[in-house]
């Protein structure tokens, strides 16, 4: 009887497989073919044109620098926020609700919020002028101030994306048995020792998931950069957008998309190797 029903699991996953094939696998294969073909013939021309692009090196550099600057800060802030929430009794839901507000704001809207703060006539300059720190308006988002522009984008990304990391961390902290921390406290372990020796190892699955998700999203950053810096701060997704919409060259845009995918997959594999997770610790 059981053998006659061995096909039921495959039938149950068939809709999911069909959905992935239709809306993910097929477009992915089409994008790869578009990136490595020219006039219907396999060709590296699009990849070569991408690498010859005047903004290619800058976009790769800016994307990696932004990722390296943003992701560790977000993880550190999320760990602090998650640890604080775990120790709160009453009002915990309210605190979580307030801290996750940025999750309900689109990337472009978040960029426009920070644009209103940091533009020449924005709130930040008005505050500094009112306090007498500045004698005239300062330009923070100009190509003439690349360092200020980079930090402005990094701060905006940290504000916008830390909440999702915190949610994952909080979920991981909820899986840590209280008995472990209580036993360590009884044996004289201090707060730092308890966090480093007990909490951190037990939330490895959450850390792994948070780092993979946030790093992949950091490599795909676009809307916040476009709102604050425009073409003054080229990134990989921004260049893909430019080649597709302004230059009307879908092959080079596809080459950028494939490059972003390769970088994201490489980062994911690095995290999977670096942060090993014991399957028995998975919730």
C-alpha positions in Angstrom: 0.0 0.0 0.0 2.8 2.4 0.9 4.7 1.6 -2.4 1.6 2.5 -4.3 1.6 6.0 -2.7 5.3 6.7 -3.1 4.4 9.3 -5.8 2.4 11.5 -3.4 5.3 13.5 -2.1 6.4 14.4 -5.6 2.8 15.4 -6.4 2.8 17.7 -3.4 6.0 19.5 -4.4 5.1 19.7 -8.0 3.4 23.2 -7.8 6.4 24.6 -6.0 8.8 23.1 -8.6 6.6 24.5 -11.5 6.5 27.9 -9.8 10.3 28.0 -9.4 10.9 26.7 -13.0 8.5 29.3 -14.5 9.5 32.4 -12.5 13.1 31.7 -11.5 14.9 29.0 -13.5 13.7 30.0 -16.9 14.5 33.7 -16.5 17.8 32.8 -15.0 18.8 30.7 -18.0 17.5 33.4 -20.3 19.7 36.0 -18.5 22.8 33.9 -18.7 22.2 33.3 -22.4 21.6 37.0 -23.0 24.9 37.8 -21.2 27.0 35.3 -23.1 25.6 35.6 -26.6 25.6 38.1 -29.4 23.0 38.0 -32.2 22.0 34.5 -31.1 25.5 33.2 -31.1 27.6 32.3 -28.0 30.0 35.2 -27.5 31.9 36.9 -24.6 31.3 40.3 -26.2 28.9 41.5 -23.6 31.2 40.5 -20.7 34.1 42.3 -22.4 32.1 45.4 -23.0 31.0 45.3 -19.3 34.6 45.1 -18.1 35.6 47.9 -20.5 32.9 50.2 -19.1 34.4 53.3 -17.6 32.5 52.8 -14.3 33.0 49.0 -14.0 36.0 49.2 -11.7 34.5 51.9 -9.6 31.2 50.1 -9.3 32.9 46.9 -8.2 35.0 48.8 -5.7 32.1 50.9 -4.3 29.9 47.8 -4.0 32.5 45.8 -2.0 33.5 48.8 0.2 29.9 49.5 1.0 29.2 45.8 1.8 32.4 45.6 4.0 31.5 48.8 5.8 27.8 48.1 6.3 27.3 44.4 7.1 29.6 44.1 10.2 28.1 47.3 11.7 24.6 46.1 11.1 25.4 42.7 12.7 27.0 44.3 15.8 24.1 46.7 16.2 21.6 43.9 15.7 23.3 41.7 18.4 23.2 44.6 20.9 19.5 45.3 20.1 18.6 41.7 20.2 20.3 41.1 23.5 18.6 44.2 25.0 15.2 43.0 23.7 15.8 39.5 25.2 16.2 41.0 28.6 13.1 43.2 28.4 9.9 42.0 30.0 7.0 44.4 29.6 6.9 46.5 26.5 9.0 44.1 24.5 6.5 44.0 21.6 6.4 47.8 21.4 10.2 48.1 21.3 10.3 45.5 18.5 7.6 47.3 16.6 9.4 50.6 16.8 12.8 49.1 15.8 11.3 47.3 12.8 9.6 50.4 11.3 12.4 50.7 8.7 11.3 47.3 7.3 8.0 48.8 6.2 9.8 51.6 4.2 10.8 50.9 0.7 14.4 51.3 -0.3 13.7 54.4 -2.5 11.5 56.0 0.2 14.3 55.5 2.7 16.8 57.1 0.3 14.5 60.1 -0.1 14.1 60.4 3.7 17.9 60.7 4.0 18.1 62.9 1.0 15.8 65.4 2.8 18.1 65.2 5.8 21.5 65.5 4.0 20.9 67.7 0.9 22.2 71.2 0.9 19.0 72.7 2.2 18.2 69.7 4.4 17.6 69.3 8.1 21.2 68.4 9.0 22.6 71.6 7.5 19.9 73.6 9.0 20.7 72.1 12.4 24.4 72.8 12.1 23.7 76.4 10.9 21.4 77.0 13.8 24.0 75.8 16.3 26.7 78.0 14.7 28.8 75.0 13.6 28.7 76.0 10.0 28.8 79.5 8.5 27.2 78.3 5.2 25.5 75.3 3.7 27.8 72.3 3.2 27.5 69.8 0.3 27.5 66.3 1.7 26.3 64.4 -1.4 28.4 65.9 -4.2 31.0 64.2 -6.4 33.4 66.8 -4.8 32.9 65.1 -1.4 33.2 61.4 -2.1 34.0 60.4 1.5 31.0 62.3 2.9 28.8 60.7 0.2 30.1 57.2 1.0 29.4 57.7 4.7 26.0 59.2 4.0 25.0 56.1 1.9 26.5 53.7 4.5 24.5 55.4 7.4 21.3 55.3 5.3 21.8 51.6 4.5 22.6 50.8 8.2 19.5 52.5 9.3 17.4 50.8 6.7 18.7 47.3 6.8 19.6 46.6 10.4 16.1 45.7 11.4 15.9 42.5 9.3 19.2 41.4 10.9 17.8 42.1 14.4 14.7 40.1 13.7 16.7 37.1 12.7 19.0 37.5 15.7 16.0 37.8 18.1 14.6 34.6 16.6 17.9 32.9 17.3 18.2 34.2 20.8 14.7 32.8 21.6 16.1 29.3 20.8 18.8 29.5 23.5 17.6 27.6 26.6 17.5 29.8 29.7 18.9 26.9 31.7 22.3 27.2 30.0 22.7 30.9 30.9 21.4 30.2 34.4 23.9 27.3 34.9 26.8 29.5 33.7 25.8 32.3 36.0 25.7 29.9 39.0 29.2 28.7 38.1 30.5 32.3 38.1 30.6 33.1 34.4 30.4 36.8 33.7 28.1 38.5 31.1 30.8 38.6 28.4 31.8 34.9 29.0 28.2 33.8 28.9 27.6 35.7 25.6 30.9 34.5 24.0 30.8 30.9 25.2 27.1 30.1 25.3 24.9 32.6 23.4 27.1 33.2 20.4 27.8 29.5 19.6 24.1 28.6 20.0 22.9 31.3 17.6 25.2 30.3 14.8 22.3 29.3 12.5 20.7 32.7 13.0 24.1 34.4 12.4 24.7 32.4 9.3 21.3 33.2 7.9 21.5 36.9 8.8 24.9 37.3 7.2 24.0 35.5 4.0 20.8 37.5 3.6 22.2 40.9 4.5 25.4 40.4 2.4 23.4 39.4 -0.7 21.1 42.4 -0.3 24.2 44.7 0.2 25.6 43.5 -3.1 22.3 44.3 -4.7 22.0 47.9 -3.2 20.6 50.4 -5.6 17.7 52.6 -4.6 19.3 54.3 -1.6 22.5 54.9 -3.6 20.5 56.2 -6.6 18.5 58.6 -4.3 21.5 60.0 -2.5 24.3 59.8 -5.0 22.9 59.2 -8.4 25.7 58.6 -10.9 28.3 60.1 -8.5 28.5 56.8 -6.7 28.3 53.9 -9.2 27.4 50.4 -7.9 26.9 47.2 -9.8 23.1 47.2 -9.8 23.2 50.9 -10.8 25.3 50.1 -13.8 23.0 47.3 -14.8 20.1 49.7 -14.6 22.0 52.3 -16.7 22.9 49.8 -19.4 19.3 48.5 -19.7 17.3 51.7 -19.4 19.5 54.4 -20.7 21.9 52.6 -23.1 19.2 50.1 -24.1 21.9 47.3 -24.1 20.3 44.3 -22.5 23.2 42.1 -23.1 25.6 44.2 -21.0 22.9 44.6 -18.3 22.5 40.9 -18.2 26.3 40.5 -17.8 26.2 42.8 -14.8 23.3 40.7 -13.4 25.3 37.5 -13.8 28.3 39.0 -12.2 26.2 40.1 -9.1 24.8 36.5 -8.9 28.3 35.0 -9.0 29.5 37.3 -6.3 26.5 36.6 -4.1 26.9 32.8 -4.5 30.6 33.1 -3.7 29.8 35.1 -0.5 27.1 32.5 0.4 29.6 29.6 0.1 32.2 31.5 2.1 29.7 32.0 5.0 28.6 28.3 4.8 32.2 27.2 5.1 33.2 29.8 7.7 30.2 29.5 10.0 29.7 25.8 10.3 26.3 24.9 11.8 25.6 21.7 13.7 22.4 20.2 12.2 21.3 19.2 15.7 21.3 22.8 16.8 18.9 23.8 14.0 15.4 24.7 15.4 
